[in-house]
Amino acid sequence: MLKRVVFRYEIKRIVFSKEYLLILTATLIYAISLLRGLVLYGVNYTAPFSGLTFATYCSCLTPFLFILLLLLCARFFRPSERGAEAIIRATCMPYHIFRLIRYSAAMCAFLFAALLPVSACLIFYRTVFDYKESGTLLFSGLLIIIPPAIFLFGVAIAIGRLEAAGVYILLAVIIVISIFQIRLPAFMDIIGTNAGQVLYNENQALRLSSSFITGRLIFSSIGLAFSILSIYRSRKCPDC
């Protein structure tokens, strides 16, 4: 019972915070502009509902989503938040459980923010083009967004435990890569700009390179490892 109460409380604190609502609003406004400009006309002469167009749409959204995620991570290391953690240690709830609940609430809030624009695009396809075969598109979109999000989350909480300012440095790196459109190798492509290649056939299918998929697996593994390590260390040493 207490766990559910704490989880709901954390979700409400995040979702109704000014920074969350501001960035979510900006993301949705940008998504609408992409639907009217980029998606409607297709990418590289492909259909609006082609894999390449949808992958490009998702990769354009990742900077906004990752900025939101890192700001959520930065909340954990504010002095006021650390004070709240100190109070939790005096309760019957194990501290590592409390940390797990907070991490889960942050990731749920991020997933909600990510699914809104992705769903908007799929609804756009269905409404405007009567296109209903969205399973493959959804999978590619999640592959572009989720693995690097897990990586950034894990790295952010690992860095933040050592130095809170490190999260903002990581945030600055994401902004620089996005603004200057720095093209990274496929396995390091955290933004997803090199998500796939269009195959010029009647299906206009999307082919994700093996190095891109490998990079996504590495991102997920590293992020999960850091997250689990943080929870494990909090069980052994609450001050870590």
C-alpha atoms as one frame of an Amber mdcrd trajectory, in Angstrom:
protein
   0.000   0.000   0.000   2.734   2.458   0.957   4.615   1.691  -2.249   1.609
   2.559  -4.403   1.071   5.784  -2.486   4.693   6.823  -2.930   4.610   5.918
  -6.639   1.460   7.980  -7.258   2.940  10.870  -5.305   6.146  10.787  -7.377
   4.203  10.614 -10.633   2.086  13.622  -9.653   5.156  15.617  -8.612   6.763
  14.967 -11.982   3.793  15.326 -14.319   2.550  18.551 -12.736   5.973  20.173
 -12.469   6.537  23.279 -14.605   9.602  21.906 -16.385   7.824  18.702 -17.384
   4.737  20.471 -18.698   6.830  23.072 -20.526   9.039  20.581 -22.358   6.127
  18.241 -23.070   4.197  21.128 -24.606   7.206  22.149 -26.700   7.628  18.542
 -27.851   4.006  18.256 -28.924   4.084  21.589 -30.767   7.236  20.494 -32.590
   5.634  17.116 -33.372   2.649  18.867 -34.953   4.965  21.001 -37.088   6.783
  17.847 -38.206   3.518  16.161 -39.139   2.449  19.127 -41.244   5.844  19.715
 -42.820   8.086  16.654 -42.877   5.733  13.678 -42.537   2.964  14.894 -44.853
   5.347  15.104 -47.824   7.532  12.114 -46.975  11.319  11.861 -46.730  13.528
  11.275 -49.775  10.532  10.821 -52.053   9.054   8.039 -49.925   5.470   7.854
 -48.716   4.427   9.743 -45.576   3.880   6.389 -43.869   7.140   4.844 -45.061
   9.606   3.446 -42.545  12.162   6.101 -43.425   9.728   8.971 -42.882   8.573
   7.616 -39.540  12.147   6.920 -38.380  13.155  10.465 -39.330  10.157  11.839
 -37.441  11.123   9.902 -34.304  14.788  10.916 -34.518  13.752  14.579 -34.754
  11.846  14.187 -31.483  14.617  12.464 -29.518  16.503  15.656 -28.515  13.382
  17.056 -26.811  12.619  13.742 -25.137  16.180  13.188 -23.933  16.389  16.719
 -22.545  13.203  16.000 -20.606  14.623  12.704 -19.334  17.879  14.256 -18.154
  16.032  17.052 -16.363  14.009  14.388 -14.566  17.280  12.725 -13.554  18.695
  16.051 -12.366  15.743  16.359  -9.945  17.088  13.411  -7.948  20.193  15.329
  -6.935  18.740  18.640  -5.824  19.342  19.518  -2.149  15.604  19.442  -1.435
  15.303  15.954  -2.932  18.217  14.676  -0.886  16.481  16.020   2.199  13.369
  14.022   1.305  15.514  10.911   0.916  16.886  11.450   4.415  13.329  11.447
   5.794  12.543   8.180   3.992  15.420   6.487   5.775  13.577   7.003   9.055
  10.496   5.125   7.791   9.835   1.409   7.480  10.370   1.443   3.690  13.787
   0.105   2.607  15.746   2.866   0.950  16.588   0.858  -2.177  12.855   0.249
  -2.707  12.200   3.966  -2.440  14.926   4.659  -4.995  13.465   2.008  -7.322
  10.018   3.619  -7.032  11.435   7.038  -7.886  13.316   5.660 -10.877  10.188
   3.862 -12.068   8.073   7.000 -11.747  10.578   9.037 -13.770  10.741   6.421
 -16.525   6.939   6.145 -16.664   6.659   9.909 -17.022   9.241   9.800 -19.813
   7.458   6.947 -21.609   4.191   8.892 -21.461   5.906  11.911 -23.012   7.464
   9.717 -25.727   4.301   7.803 -26.600   2.180  10.923 -27.066   3.918  12.244
 -30.230   4.526   8.723 -31.556   0.832   7.897 -31.146  -0.094  11.225 -32.735
   1.831  10.245 -35.869   0.184   6.806 -36.047  -3.248   8.389 -35.597  -2.321
  10.872 -38.340  -1.530   7.960 -40.672  -4.829   6.267 -39.907  -6.934   9.432
 -40.182  -5.386  11.017 -43.269  -4.131   8.003 -45.234  -6.222   5.177 -43.738
  -2.934   3.401 -43.003  -3.374   0.803 -40.260  -0.257  -1.399 -40.534   1.632
   0.419 -37.796   3.210  -2.484 -35.894   6.568  -2.378 -37.689   6.668   1.406
 -37.545   5.996   1.406 -33.808   8.776  -1.122 -33.233  11.302   0.974 -35.180
  10.235   4.107 -33.309  10.660   2.464 -29.935  14.037   1.105 -31.048  15.179
   4.623 -31.874  13.969   6.169 -28.602  13.999   3.611 -25.772  17.538   2.071
 -25.757  19.396   5.414 -25.701  16.899   6.651 -23.091  17.812   3.691 -20.866
  21.490   4.466 -21.453  21.149   8.168 -20.628  19.092   7.421 -17.540  21.606
   4.918 -16.186  24.615   7.111 -16.931  22.907  10.218 -15.522  22.095   8.654
 -12.160  25.594   7.163 -11.962  27.238  10.518 -12.699  24.792  12.443 -10.531
  25.701  10.414  -7.435  29.291  11.591  -7.860  28.659  15.132  -9.067  25.207
  16.609  -9.684  26.580  19.008 -12.305  27.587  16.005 -14.404  23.955  15.483
 -15.428  23.851  18.980 -16.911  27.104  18.327 -18.770  25.490  15.250 -20.284
  22.481  17.394 -21.143  24.746  19.912 -22.881  26.329  17.118 -24.935  22.907
  16.037 -26.209  22.019  19.632 -27.106  25.301  20.161 -28.985  24.916  16.928
 -30.948  21.359  17.895 -31.864  21.908  21.541 -32.774  25.038  20.958 -34.858
  23.650  17.688 -36.268  26.844  15.817 -35.503  26.707  12.520 -37.376  27.996
   9.681 -35.246  28.748   6.115 -36.357  25.612   3.971 -36.472  26.441   2.026
 -33.309  26.970   5.312 -31.402  24.027   7.154 -32.968  22.262   8.131 -29.770
  19.941  10.630 -31.495  18.966   8.184 -34.241  19.762  10.293 -37.288  21.208
   7.271 -39.075  18.335   5.038 -38.033  17.832   3.310 -41.328  18.133   3.255
 -45.048  15.261   3.265 -47.474  15.039   0.339 -49.856  13.782   1.550 -53.192
  11.142  -1.085 -53.789   7.395  -1.142 -53.946   7.128  -1.539 -50.156   9.471
   1.316 -49.266  10.685  -0.806 -46.353  13.042   0.359 -43.656  16.235  -1.559
 -43.111  18.027  -0.987 -39.833  21.735  -1.699 -40.079  23.254  -4.414 -37.906
  25.646  -1.904 -36.322  22.709   0.333 -35.402  20.856  -2.547 -33.742  24.042
  -3.663 -31.979  24.499  -0.152 -30.657  20.940  -0.181 -29.308  21.636  -3.435
 -27.469  24.820  -1.963 -25.986  22.993   1.212 -24.931  20.306  -0.830 -23.176
  22.820  -3.100 -21.447  24.952  -0.250 -20.123  21.948   1.760 -18.936  20.378
  -1.195 -17.153  23.700  -2.115 -15.546  24.180   1.388 -14.122  20.573   1.529
 -12.896  20.785  -1.842 -11.166  24.143  -0.905  -9.656  22.679   2.301  -8.239
  19.803   0.408  -6.605  22.147  -2.288  -5.280  24.522   0.276  -3.792  21.639
   2.076  -2.104  20.727  -1.224  -0.455  24.250  -1.654   0.907  25.009   2.022
   1.498  22.178   4.612   1.448  24.667   7.465   1.169  26.153   6.063  -2.068
